[in-house]
Amino acid sequence: MINIAIIDQNEIFRTSLKTLLEQIEGFSVVMNTGYYGFPGRRCSAPIQVLLIDDGLGKEKCDKVLQEIHQKNGQARSLTLVMFEDDLNAHENQPDLILKSSCKKEFEERIKRLIKF
């Protein structure tokens, strides 16, 4: 089972992404929250993959990543970006994925992240 956390301010997007990811065999969303609901939040299972909204800004993203890594050590992250221009601006960062990506793309990228 791959345990996934979603941190994004848009509740409708988070809920939709959670539904999509849980349709994939072996995927479980163990945390689904906005940035302000995150600090100090406990999880019932260790997080292996973190999907985090680039729109939070570098400082907030770094803070979340630091806390996740302190609690989960080996957790990997994918940064969710809204526009293709954001991907192109950061060509050398393989840890970015478009929010509008299809289910198959999310599945492949998450599995590749943890070398499933």
C-alpha positions in Angstrom: 0.0 0.0 0.0 1.3 3.5 -0.9 0.2 6.0 1.7 -0.3 9.5 0.2 -0.8 12.9 1.7 -2.4 15.8 -0.2 -1.7 19.4 0.9 -3.6 21.9 -1.2 -5.8 24.9 -0.3 -8.5 24.0 -2.9 -10.8 21.6 -1.1 -12.7 20.6 -4.3 -9.4 19.8 -6.0 -8.2 17.8 -3.0 -11.4 15.8 -2.8 -11.3 15.1 -6.5 -7.7 14.0 -6.5 -8.3 11.8 -3.4 -11.2 10.1 -5.2 -9.1 9.6 -8.3 -6.0 8.2 -6.4 -8.1 5.8 -4.3 -9.4 4.2 -7.6 -5.8 3.0 -8.1 -5.1 -0.4 -6.6 -2.6 -0.1 -3.8 -3.0 3.7 -3.2 -4.4 5.1 0.0 -4.8 8.8 0.8 -4.1 9.0 4.5 -4.1 12.8 4.8 -6.1 15.4 2.8 -5.9 18.9 4.1 -5.1 22.5 3.4 -1.9 24.2 4.6 -3.6 25.7 7.7 -5.0 22.3 8.7 -1.7 20.6 8.4 0.6 21.8 11.3 0.7 19.2 14.1 -1.9 17.0 12.4 -1.4 13.3 13.1 -1.7 10.5 10.6 -2.8 7.0 11.2 -0.2 5.6 8.8 3.3 6.7 7.7 3.3 9.0 4.6 5.3 7.7 1.7 4.3 10.3 -0.9 3.4 13.9 -0.4 1.5 15.9 -3.1 1.8 19.6 -2.3 0.5 22.7 -4.0 3.1 24.9 -5.5 0.7 27.8 -5.0 1.5 27.7 -1.3 4.8 29.3 -2.0 8.3 28.1 -1.4 8.5 29.0 2.3 5.3 27.1 3.2 6.1 24.2 1.0 9.6 23.9 2.6 8.0 24.0 6.1 5.5 21.2 5.2 8.3 19.1 3.6 10.5 19.5 6.7 7.8 18.4 9.1 6.8 15.4 6.8 10.4 14.3 6.6 10.9 14.6 10.4 7.9 12.3 11.0 8.3 10.0 8.0 11.9 10.0 7.0 11.8 8.5 3.6 8.7 10.4 2.3 8.9 11.6 -1.3 7.1 14.6 -2.7 5.5 15.7 -6.0 4.7 19.4 -6.3 1.4 20.2 -7.9 1.6 23.0 -10.5 -1.3 24.7 -12.2 0.1 25.7 -15.5 2.3 24.1 -18.1 4.5 27.3 -18.0 5.3 26.4 -14.4 6.6 23.0 -15.6 8.7 24.6 -18.4 10.2 27.2 -16.0 11.5 24.4 -13.8 12.6 21.8 -16.5 15.3 20.3 -14.3 12.9 19.5 -11.5 11.4 16.0 -12.1 9.3 16.3 -8.9 6.6 18.6 -10.6 3.3 17.4 -12.0 0.4 19.4 -13.5 -2.8 19.4 -11.5 -4.7 18.6 -14.7 -2.7 15.4 -15.3 -4.7 12.2 -15.9 -5.0 9.3 -13.5 -2.5 7.2 -15.4 0.1 10.0 -15.2 -0.4 10.4 -11.4 -0.1 6.6 -11.0 3.1 6.4 -13.0 4.8 9.3 -11.4 3.9 8.2 -7.8 5.1 4.7 -8.5 8.3 6.0 -10.1 8.9 8.2 -7.1 9.0 5.3 -4.7 10.4 2.9 -7.3 7.4 0.6 -7.0 
